[in-house]
Amino acid sequence: MPPPTTEQLHTFYAQDRKLFSKLVLQFSRTPAESLLVMATWLWLEDFGFGNIISTILAFTDPVIVAFANEAVLCFQCLDSSDFPDDINRIPLTEELTTKKISLQIIYKHRFSAITGIKNFLTTICSRIFSDILQRVLPSSSSYSFIPKLRHPLIIPGFPHPTFGSINVMPDVVVGDDLFNNNLFPFPYGLWGWNANCIATDKERTLFITFSHGFPVSQAEVKGLFTKNYGDDCVEGIYMEEDKGNTSSTNGNCNGQKQSLFARLVLDSVATVDRVLEGNKLKKFRTNGKHIWARKFNEKRDCPLK
């Protein structure tokens, strides 16, 4: 099956393109914010909250603006390290969706949401809105008519501190044809696209710490998490002892003989959310020993191979 043409993509995502055009052309919202609004709605649909985009399009423009404002609150709450308050701040979205939703519920699925929104930004939004973005970002559409010399559009606001980069390649008219080689790769094409994103190892990793003087084994860690979150939830456990270092420090970057921390790779980012439940730090107890878990941060956590 050949990859879909640009025309096929635009036809398949006609409603999404109409709504995005309203945001950037009619309502004059910034391209970066509009991309994140669309990616948030696409993720909410994929997460099971109903046919949001087609439903929103049926409303008047002032109501669409209000929905977009609530979408901004949804993705902004993911930037915060603090759990949202219990005030209902997205009443229109709550009324629209097919199951209960709130900023608190979204935050409890924070890492699934971040990974999902990233997925839709990079795999769908970057492809189906490129021509519309060229209309509102003419100064950034610097490219050659030789396709291989094209450069991505520069979109102010990206890379985003939470959602990362987006690579939007401009469409180029060559003769009578519209050329865009940034299409869905086969076999994950237009007609068989699976929007369930596959998170990277780092996105599926927890950083766990132990109390000094109470050594915890890999078996105890695995037993704790498989008992609570399923037999197949643990993909890998990496502790200092894994390095096979027989010196007095046992390979520990803190100079301790006992393993004081570990990197726990889970089967999915959804399991990360199930473990943390929106908390910065989650405390567990196994065999009389305390274990603390939080999301792995590559920049600050001691690397474990």
LINSULUR-V347429 format. One record per pair of residues at least 24 apart in sequence whose C-alpha atoms are under 8 Angstrom apart, sorted by the first residue. I is the first residue (numbers start at 1). GAP is how many residues later the second one is. D is the distance in whole Angstrom. If there is no record, write none. Layout:
i=I gap=GAP d=D
i=I gap=GAP d=D
//
This chain:
i=1 gap=185 d=7
i=1 gap=186 d=8
i=2 gap=184 d=7
i=3 gap=180 d=7
i=3 gap=181 d=7
i=3 gap=182 d=7
i=3 gap=183 d=6
i=3 gap=186 d=6
i=3 gap=187 d=7
i=4 gap=179 d=7
i=4 gap=180 d=7
i=4 gap=185 d=7
i=4 gap=186 d=6
i=5 gap=178 d=8
i=6 gap=172 d=7
i=6 gap=173 d=8
i=6 gap=174 d=7
i=6 gap=177 d=8
i=9 gap=119 d=7
i=9 gap=181 d=7
i=10 gap=118 d=6
i=13 gap=115 d=7
i=15 gap=38 d=7
i=15 gap=39 d=7
i=15 gap=42 d=8
i=16 gap=37 d=7
i=17 gap=111 d=7
i=17 gap=112 d=7
i=19 gap=34 d=8
i=19 gap=38 d=7
i=20 gap=109 d=8
i=21 gap=111 d=7
i=24 gap=112 d=7
i=25 gap=111 d=7
i=27 gap=38 d=8
i=31 gap=102 d=7
i=31 gap=105 d=8
i=31 gap=124 d=7
i=31 gap=125 d=8
i=32 gap=123 d=7
i=32 gap=124 d=7
i=32 gap=125 d=6
i=32 gap=126 d=7
i=33 gap=39 d=8
i=35 gap=86 d=7
i=35 gap=90 d=7
i=36 gap=36 d=8
i=36 gap=39 d=7
i=36 gap=81 d=8
i=36 gap=85 d=7
i=37 gap=31 d=6
i=37 gap=34 d=6
i=37 gap=35 d=6
i=37 gap=38 d=8
i=38 gap=87 d=8
i=39 gap=78 d=5
i=39 gap=79 d=8
i=39 gap=81 d=5
i=39 gap=82 d=6
i=39 gap=86 d=7
i=40 gap=31 d=7
i=40 gap=34 d=8
i=40 gap=35 d=7
i=40 gap=77 d=6
i=41 gap=30 d=7
i=42 gap=75 d=8
i=42 gap=78 d=7
i=43 gap=70 d=7
i=43 gap=73 d=6
i=43 gap=74 d=6
i=43 gap=77 d=7
i=46 gap=149 d=7
i=46 gap=150 d=7
i=48 gap=50 d=8
i=49 gap=48 d=5
i=49 gap=49 d=5
i=49 gap=50 d=6
i=50 gap=47 d=6
i=50 gap=48 d=5
i=52 gap=44 d=7
i=52 gap=45 d=7
i=55 gap=41 d=8
i=66 gap=26 d=8
i=67 gap=25 d=7
i=67 gap=26 d=7
i=73 gap=30 d=8
i=74 gap=29 d=6
i=74 gap=32 d=7
i=77 gap=26 d=7
i=77 gap=30 d=7
i=78 gap=29 d=6
i=78 gap=32 d=6
i=78 gap=35 d=8
i=78 gap=36 d=7
i=78 gap=84 d=8
i=79 gap=83 d=6
i=81 gap=199 d=7
i=83 gap=24 d=7
i=83 gap=195 d=7
i=83 gap=196 d=7
i=107 gap=171 d=6
i=108 gap=165 d=6
i=108 gap=166 d=8
i=108 gap=168 d=8
i=108 gap=169 d=5
i=108 gap=170 d=4
i=108 gap=171 d=8
i=109 gap=161 d=7
i=109 gap=164 d=5
i=109 gap=165 d=8
i=109 gap=168 d=7
i=109 gap=169 d=7
i=110 gap=163 d=7
i=110 gap=168 d=7
i=111 gap=92 d=8
i=111 gap=158 d=6
i=111 gap=159 d=7
i=111 gap=161 d=7
i=111 gap=162 d=6
i=112 gap=157 d=6
i=112 gap=158 d=6
i=112 gap=161 d=7
i=114 gap=48 d=7
i=114 gap=49 d=7
i=115 gap=48 d=8
i=115 gap=82 d=7
i=115 gap=84 d=7
i=115 gap=88 d=8
i=115 gap=154 d=8
i=116 gap=80 d=8
i=116 gap=81 d=6
i=117 gap=46 d=7
i=118 gap=45 d=6
i=118 gap=46 d=7
i=119 gap=76 d=8
i=119 gap=78 d=6
i=120 gap=75 d=8
i=121 gap=45 d=7
i=122 gap=44 d=6
i=122 gap=45 d=7
i=123 gap=61 d=7
i=126 gap=40 d=7
i=126 gap=41 d=6
i=126 gap=42 d=5
i=126 gap=43 d=8
i=127 gap=41 d=7
i=127 gap=42 d=8
i=127 gap=55 d=7
i=127 gap=56 d=7
i=130 gap=38 d=6
i=130 gap=39 d=7
i=130 gap=40 d=6
i=130 gap=41 d=7
i=131 gap=39 d=7
i=131 gap=40 d=6
i=134 gap=36 d=7
i=141 gap=29 d=7
i=143 gap=27 d=8
i=145 gap=27 d=7
i=145 gap=28 d=8
i=145 gap=29 d=7
i=147 gap=25 d=7
i=147 gap=32 d=8
i=198 gap=70 d=8
i=199 gap=69 d=7
i=199 gap=70 d=6
i=201 gap=64 d=7
i=202 gap=63 d=8
i=202 gap=94 d=7
i=202 gap=96 d=8
i=203 gap=66 d=6
i=203 gap=93 d=8
i=204 gap=61 d=6
i=204 gap=62 d=5
i=204 gap=63 d=7
i=204 gap=64 d=6
i=204 gap=65 d=5
i=204 gap=67 d=8
i=204 gap=68 d=6
i=205 gap=58 d=7
i=205 gap=59 d=5
i=205 gap=60 d=4
i=205 gap=61 d=6
i=205 gap=67 d=7
i=205 gap=90 d=7
i=205 gap=91 d=6
i=206 gap=57 d=6
i=206 gap=58 d=5
i=206 gap=59 d=6
i=206 gap=60 d=8
i=206 gap=66 d=7
i=206 gap=87 d=6
i=206 gap=88 d=6
i=206 gap=89 d=5
i=206 gap=90 d=5
i=207 gap=54 d=7
i=207 gap=55 d=6
i=207 gap=56 d=5
i=207 gap=57 d=6
i=207 gap=86 d=6
i=207 gap=87 d=5
i=207 gap=88 d=6
i=207 gap=89 d=5
i=207 gap=90 d=8
i=207 gap=94 d=8
i=208 gap=53 d=5
i=208 gap=54 d=5
i=208 gap=55 d=6
i=208 gap=56 d=7
i=208 gap=83 d=7
i=208 gap=84 d=5
i=208 gap=85 d=4
i=208 gap=86 d=6
i=209 gap=51 d=6
i=209 gap=52 d=4
i=209 gap=53 d=6
i=209 gap=82 d=6
i=209 gap=83 d=5
i=209 gap=84 d=7
i=210 gap=49 d=8
i=210 gap=50 d=5
i=210 gap=51 d=6
i=210 gap=79 d=8
i=210 gap=80 d=6
i=210 gap=81 d=5
i=210 gap=82 d=7
i=211 gap=49 d=7
i=211 gap=78 d=8
i=211 gap=79 d=6
i=211 gap=80 d=7
i=212 gap=46 d=7
i=212 gap=48 d=7
i=213 gap=45 d=8
i=214 gap=75 d=6
i=215 gap=43 d=6
i=215 gap=44 d=7
i=215 gap=45 d=8
i=216 gap=43 d=7
i=216 gap=73 d=8
i=220 gap=66 d=7
i=224 gap=62 d=7
i=229 gap=42 d=7
i=229 gap=45 d=8
i=229 gap=46 d=8
i=232 gap=35 d=7
i=233 gap=33 d=6
i=233 gap=34 d=5
i=233 gap=35 d=8
i=233 gap=38 d=7
i=234 gap=30 d=7
i=234 gap=31 d=6
i=234 gap=32 d=5
i=234 gap=33 d=6
i=235 gap=29 d=8
i=235 gap=30 d=5
i=235 gap=31 d=5
i=235 gap=32 d=6
i=236 gap=28 d=6
i=236 gap=29 d=5
i=236 gap=30 d=7
i=237 gap=25 d=7
i=237 gap=26 d=6
i=237 gap=27 d=5
i=237 gap=28 d=6
i=238 gap=24 d=6
i=238 gap=25 d=5
i=238 gap=26 d=6
i=238 gap=66 d=6
i=238 gap=67 d=7
i=239 gap=24 d=7
i=239 gap=65 d=7
i=240 gap=64 d=7
i=243 gap=62 d=8
i=253 gap=49 d=7
i=262 gap=42 d=8
i=263 gap=33 d=7
i=263 gap=41 d=7
//
